[in-house]
């Protein structure tokens, strides 16, 4: 058998292939039978046939019966190349901070470091540098209105990694909002005017906090000695990602 058999629509073999592709561990024939509605005997027979077909066709993957179940494996002949590829991708795993930063850049590009910070609330310089090293983000220009600050956008590699044909395929963030107020917040945060406004509001908030702190510490000696439980503290979310 030099070629794989053509499968009819809704075939048992096709369904088994689909289920095995999304399974991280070996799956017992009985469990596959429950998922497909076929008998365990029918499933076991179909799995054995698929395994033989893959082997005869010398495909890059194999179907083996291991640990009481069935699982797809890469062909041993390509072990070294597959290992190098997997290790390379493993180094590109994204932290929560990286995912947040990448989302801001993807939905608001081109955007500066300050623009990212305005949305996330923390310094993201290190995260942006990491995303650039991974090839997911690149510098796309300069912001003439803000001291020639670097502007960042996503790369072709970003589209490839996330299975997108273009940025137009990015799902609207509003679809994930639980209520209309949240939708409005997302619209404002993703509007070009909002980022500038947010930066101004952040600066105003810092000025207000300084004034409040000066007022708190300008009282009499007794108040200064015992500020109480409501003493001002550093605002949360103002530090950099580690």
C-alpha positions in Angstrom: 0.0 0.0 0.0 1.8 3.1 -1.2 -1.0 5.7 -0.6 -3.4 6.2 2.2 -7.0 5.2 1.5 -9.4 7.9 0.7 -11.9 8.2 3.6 -15.6 8.9 3.1 -17.3 11.7 4.9 -18.2 10.9 8.5 -16.1 7.7 8.4 -15.1 6.1 11.6 -11.4 6.2 10.7 -11.6 9.9 10.0 -13.3 10.5 13.3 -10.7 8.5 15.2 -7.9 10.4 13.5 -9.5 13.7 14.7 -9.9 12.5 18.2 -6.4 11.2 18.4 -4.9 14.4 17.1 -6.4 16.4 20.1 -5.5 13.7 22.7 -2.4 14.3 24.8 -2.3 10.8 26.2 -2.9 7.3 24.9 -6.7 6.7 24.6 -8.2 3.3 25.2 -10.3 1.7 22.4 -13.3 1.6 24.9 -13.1 5.3 25.5 -12.9 6.0 21.7 -15.9 3.7 21.3 -17.9 5.9 23.7 -16.9 9.0 21.9 -17.7 7.7 18.4 -20.8 5.6 19.2 -19.1 2.5 17.6 -18.5 -0.8 19.3 -15.1 -1.4 20.9 -14.5 -4.2 18.3 -15.2 -1.8 15.4 -12.9 0.8 16.9 -10.1 -1.6 17.6 -10.3 -2.9 14.0 -10.2 0.6 12.5 -7.3 1.6 14.7 -5.3 -1.5 13.6 -6.0 -0.7 10.0 -5.0 2.9 10.4 -1.7 1.9 12.1 -0.9 -0.5 9.2 -1.8 2.2 6.6 0.5 4.8 8.1 3.3 2.2 8.4 2.9 1.0 4.8 2.7 4.5 3.4 5.9 5.5 5.4 4.2 8.6 6.8 6.0 11.1 9.1 3.7 9.9 11.9 2.7 6.5 13.3 -0.2 5.1 15.3 0.9 2.8 18.1 -0.9 0.9 20.8 0.9 1.9 24.1 0.0 1.9 27.8 -3.4 0.3 27.3 -4.4 2.8 24.6 -3.7 4.3 21.2 -1.6 7.4 20.4 -0.1 9.1 17.4 3.7 9.5 17.4 6.2 11.1 15.1 8.3 8.7 13.0 11.5 7.7 14.7 13.5 8.6 11.6 12.8 12.3 12.2 13.5 12.2 16.0 16.5 14.6 15.9 14.8 17.2 13.7 11.6 17.1 15.7 13.4 17.4 19.0 15.3 20.5 17.8 12.1 22.0 16.6 10.2 21.4 19.8 13.0 22.7 21.9 13.2 25.8 19.8 9.5 26.4 20.2 9.6 25.7 23.9 12.0 28.6 24.3 9.3 30.8 22.7 6.7 30.0 25.4 5.0 33.2 26.5 4.5 34.3 30.1 1.3 35.9 31.2 3.0 39.3 31.0 4.2 38.6 27.5 0.7 37.5 26.3 -0.8 40.7 27.8 1.8 42.9 26.1 1.5 41.1 22.8 -2.2 41.5 22.9 -1.9 45.3 23.5 0.5 45.6 20.6 -1.5 43.4 18.3 -4.8 45.3 18.9 -3.3 48.8 19.1 -0.3 48.8 16.7 1.6 50.9 16.1 2.0 51.6 19.8 4.9 53.0 21.9 6.2 51.6 25.1 4.3 54.3 27.0 1.2 53.3 25.2 1.6 49.7 26.3 2.3 50.8 29.9 -0.8 53.0 29.9 -3.0 49.9 29.1 -1.2 47.4 31.3 -0.4 49.7 34.1 3.2 48.5 34.5 6.5 49.1 32.8 6.7 46.6 29.9 10.1 47.5 28.4 11.7 44.1 29.3 8.7 42.2 28.0 8.7 44.1 24.7 12.5 43.4 24.3 11.8 39.7 24.9 9.0 39.7 22.3 11.3 41.3 19.8 13.9 38.5 20.4 11.2 35.9 19.8 10.4 37.6 16.4 6.8 38.3 17.4 7.2 42.1 17.6 9.2 44.6 15.6 9.8 48.4 15.5 7.6 49.9 12.8 8.3 53.6 13.1 8.7 56.6 15.3 6.2 58.8 17.1 7.1 62.4 16.0 4.6 63.9 18.5 6.2 62.2 21.5 10.0 62.6 21.2 10.5 60.2 18.4 9.5 57.3 20.6 9.7 53.9 19.0 6.5 52.4 17.8 5.9 48.6 17.7 3.8 46.2 15.7 3.5 42.5 15.2 5.4 40.5 12.6 4.6 37.8 10.0 5.8 35.2 12.5 3.1 36.4 14.9 0.5 35.6 12.3 2.0 32.2 11.6 2.2 31.3 15.3 -1.4 32.2 16.0 -2.8 30.8 12.7 -4.0 34.1 11.3 -4.0 35.1 7.6 -3.9 38.8 8.5 -4.6 41.1 11.5 -8.2 41.5 10.2 -8.7 38.0 11.6 -8.0 39.1 15.2 -11.3 38.4 17.1 -13.0 41.6 18.4 -12.1 42.0 22.0 -15.6 43.3 22.7 -16.9 39.8 22.0 -15.3 38.7 25.3 -16.7 41.6 27.4 -19.2 40.5 30.1 -21.3 43.7 29.9 -21.8 46.9 28.0 -19.6 48.9 30.4 -16.7 46.6 29.8 -17.3 46.9 26.0 -17.1 50.6 26.3 -13.9 50.4 28.4 -12.3 48.2 25.7 -13.4 50.6 22.9 -11.8 53.5 24.8 -8.6 51.7 25.6 -8.2 50.6 22.0 -8.9 54.0 20.5 -5.9 56.2 19.4 -7.2 59.1 21.5 -7.7 57.0 24.6 -4.0 56.1 24.9 -3.0 59.7 25.0 -5.8 60.5 27.4 -4.8 57.6 29.6 -1.2 58.9 29.8 -2.5 62.3 30.7 -4.8 60.8 33.3 -1.9 58.8 34.7 0.2 61.9 35.1 -2.7 63.8 36.7 -3.3 60.9 39.1 0.3 60.9 40.1 0.1 64.7 40.7 -3.0 64.2 42.8 -1.3 61.5 44.9 1.7 63.8 45.5 -0.6 66.5 46.7 -2.5 64.1 49.0 0.8 62.8 50.4 2.0 66.3 51.1 -1.3 67.2 52.8 -1.1 64.0 54.9 2.5 64.8 56.1 1.9 68.5 56.7 -0.3 68.0 59.8 0.8 68.5 63.4 3.5 66.4 65.0 1.0 64.0 66.6 -0.6 63.1 63.3 2.8 62.7 61.7 3.9 60.4 64.5 0.8 58.2 64.1 -0.4 58.2 60.5 -2.9 55.4 61.2 -4.0 52.6 59.1 -4.8 54.7 56.1 -1.4 56.1 55.4 -0.6 56.6 51.7 1.2 53.8 50.0 2.8 53.2 46.6 0.0 52.6 44.0 -0.3 49.0 42.9 0.7 48.1 39.4 3.4 50.8 39.1 6.4 48.4 39.1 8.0 46.6 36.2 7.5 43.0 35.3 10.2 40.7 36.7 
